[in-house]
Amino acid sequence: MRDDWSRDRLMNTVQRPEQLFVRGQGSWLWDADGRSYLDFTQGWAVNSLGHSPVALVRALQRQASQLINPGPAYYNSGMLELAARLCQATGSDQAYFLNSGAEANEGAIKLARKWGQLHKGGAYRMVTAANSFHGRTFGAMSASGKPAFQALYEPKVPGFTKVPYNDLAALDAALDDDVVALMLEPVQGEAGVLPAELDYLQGAERLCRERGILLILDEVQTGIGRCGSLLAEELYGVRADVITLGKGLGGGVPLAALLARGNACCFEPGEQGGTYHGNALMTAAGLAVLDTVLEPGLLEQVRATGQQLRDGLARVGRRFGAGVPRGHGLLLGLPLAEHNAAQVARAALGEGLLINAPQPGVLRFSPALTVSPGNIEEMLRRLHRALERARRPAQEVV
Ligand code: PLP
């Protein structure tokens, strides 16, 4: 690292390893010393097509030379085309574009409160799940059930009730007349890749319909092919009123979307906005990603490589007493028994492998949707070595 670059000039918000990454291609990253790393985090499931994919680079280059951002108060062709394509592909009626998953969830909260004024006598309370993660803006943090958030930055935005995940009886009891919306992740990623049970999500949808409550699905992590279908809701046979997307939609650049169906499309001029919202550059990136994900065979490939990864994780995990891999498609978690997951992730870095530990006992794998079978096998070999290395005394791990 250059002498005039000090880590102390960066606000101390996260502990980072020493590596300085300078280049990425597909499933691989290189640091400033020329060392290569197999990347099975992909920026926490952001780089859906891997690092610097040709389709995304070309779209950004072409668009940057033509028009970057005329401003949100004017049309650009990228925003119109991406809205049309996303609505058509997901069976939604309207779309709105933003910069991050948290912002999309803020938008969903606003949309629900507006809908509550129009259709539910001003009800504004929302039910969300314990251990859920919806982002780090104030509304999204307040909606989140992440335990570490509960004491941070009090007081939070009022109006959120948390219920245990995958517990239909608790949900039934919480959805009273004051409630305008239920917001859930189809898979709780940050909580350790915990998928909703089929009966739970279908039951949640039924309860929402019976009680006239909006169902909002936070598909920021699960959407855009990550789970082997364009949206995870398709796997469950449910249909939300509002869906939030982020992460994989931009393929690595800041792009998120709010999708709405039926009378949930209720924003009027002046009620939502942002200077970068729907800009031509990011929507061009979104179109390149969506085109690629919808190419014939890509989602089938995700399901096949997802199965290969799941089988491989089960095989390697068994040798170390690990539990059964869980998740959908290429969003998988491996529950550990004998290891601390953060320690394994550190040991993996020493093996040239990037994986992440959302919980102390769980490893998360979110490779590029285009990851090759060969790279999965190579990852499993490195993971095996990392699990062995992480069993040794702490000072030998890194
Ligand atoms: N919702 C879910 C389910 C997420 O996993 C995340 C990020 O991890 C977010 C929202 C927040 O997205 P962002 O970090 O882009 O604000």
Boltz pocket constraint, residues with backbone or C-beta under 6 A from the ligand:
constraints:
  - pocket:
      binder: B
      contacts: [[A, 44], [A, 99], [A, 100], [A, 101], [A, 102], [A, 103], [A, 105], [A, 133], [A, 134], [A, 135], [A, 136], [A, 185], [A, 187], [A, 189], [A, 190], [A, 218], [A, 219], [A, 220], [A, 221], [A, 246], [A, 247]]
      max_distance: 6.0
